[in-house]
Structure formats: structure tokens, C-alpha cells
Amino acid sequence: MDDVKKTYREGEVEAKEAWRKSDGDESVADKVGNAGDEMRKDLGNAGDDIRDAGDDTYPRDDVNETNAEKKAWRDADGNESVADKVGNAGDDLRS
């Protein structure tokens, strides 16, 4: 799945770059937009790679972990961050 995401990201960046160059003038705004797209693409790919590495080291018995257990783990530090809230909302939506 990550290969599909990487391919999509590459195509998206290339399409945006081509669109920006289509008027024949590559302005400073075009260059900044292209740089931002490249950074987002690279960060997304790096995030996938890191997650894949973590999946290899984390025991697979987490498949049966319930949303309540995940929420308890996220709340364990006493601070419900935005990431915790997003994770909990995602779990609730998947249920």
C-alpha cells in the first residue's frame, strides 16, 4: 500500500509542477509551491518508511486491541493532545 501512496505522491507533484509551468512563466510563487510539494511528498514517504519499520518491531497481537484500550493508552500521559484526539476520532469512525 505504501508503494501505491508513493507513486500517487510522485504523480501528484509532477502534475502540479507541469500545471505551474503550463503558462510558460515559472514565477517565484511557482518555485515555492513546487518546493512545498516536494517537502510534503518526502515527509509523507519518510513517515510511511518509519511506520513500516515500526510495524516490523511491534508485536502483532495488537490487532485485537480495542478502541478503549487505545484510548486508555493515549490518555496515560495525562495530556490529551490533538494527536490523541485525532487518533480516538479515527478509531471511533472505523468502528
N, C-alpha and C positions, 0 to 999 in steps of 0.2 A: 504494500500500500504506500509506503514511503517513497518508492521509486515513482509511483504514479503522481504523488504530490510534487516531487522534484521536477518531473517532466512538465507538469502543469505550470509550476512556478517559472521554469525556463521559458515556456511558450508565452506566458503572460507578460514577462519582462520584454521579450523580443517584440511582441505585438505592440506594446506601449512605446518602445523605442522607435519602431517603424512609424507609428502614428505621429509621434512628435517630429520626426524627420520629414513627414509627407509634405509639409508646406515649403520645403526647400531651405528653411532657415532654422538652424539649431541655436536657439536663444539660451541665455543663462538659465532661465526657468526650465527649459527642456533638459539641460545638463543636470540641474539639481534634481529634477524629477527622476531622471534615469539613475542617478546615484542613489537616491532614496529607494527606488525599486530594487536595485541590486543589493542594497543592505538588507531590506526586508526578505528578499529571496534567500540570501546567505544565512541570515539568522533563522529563518524557517527550516532550512536544510540542516543547520547545525543543531537546532532543537530536536529534529527528528533523529539525528545521529546519536545525540545524548540519550534520548528516550530509549532508543534501541539498545544502547549499551547498558542502561539501567534494567531493561527487561531481561537481559541475559543473566544479570546477577541477582535479581529479586526472585524469591521462590514463587512458583506458580500456584500455590494454594490460595492466593489472593483472589482467585476467580470467584470463589463462593462468599467473598466478603460482602456484607450487607451495607446498604446506604447508611444505616445507623452507626455501624462500626466505623465507616469512613468519616462521618460527621464527627464522631467522638474523637477520632484521631486528629482531625483538623482543629477541633476546639481544645485539644490537650494543652496547647501552649498558653491558653487563657486569652488569646487575642484572635478574634475572628477577622482576618484580613479580607481584602477584596478577593484575593485568590481563593480563600476558603469559601466565601460566599458563592463565587462562580462555580467552584467545584461541587458544592452542595446543590446548587440550582441545576447543574448539568446532570447530576445523579438523579435528582427528582424528575427531570424531564425524560430521562431514559427509562424510568420505572413505569 
